[in-house]
Amino acid sequence: HIDQAQPQSPDPQRPERLLRMAFQGINKGTEN
């Protein structure tokens, strides 16, 4: 299902995880 989700990206989980980590960091920074 990963290939169907984003066939253009060889590893969609990698950028997705980085984006999530970045968003979480920003959210935590703004919250605190």
N, C-alpha and C positions, 0 to 999 in steps of 0.2 A: 504493500500500500504506500510505502514511502516513495517508490519510483513514480507512482501515479500522482502523488501529492505534488512533487516537484522534480520532473525529469531533467530539468536544466541543471539542477544542483546535484553534484556527485555525492555530497554529504550535507543534506539539509539540516540534520541534527546539530552539526557543528556550529554554523552561523546562528541557528535558532537558539542554541544554548548560550552562545556569547551574547546575543541580543537580550535574552531573558536575564542573564547575569547583570548586564549593563542596566537594564530597566530596574531590576531589583535594587541595584546599588544606588541609582538615582532616586528611587522611591524612598529608600532608607535614608539617604542623605537629606531629602526634603522633609521627611517625617521627623527626623531627629533635629 
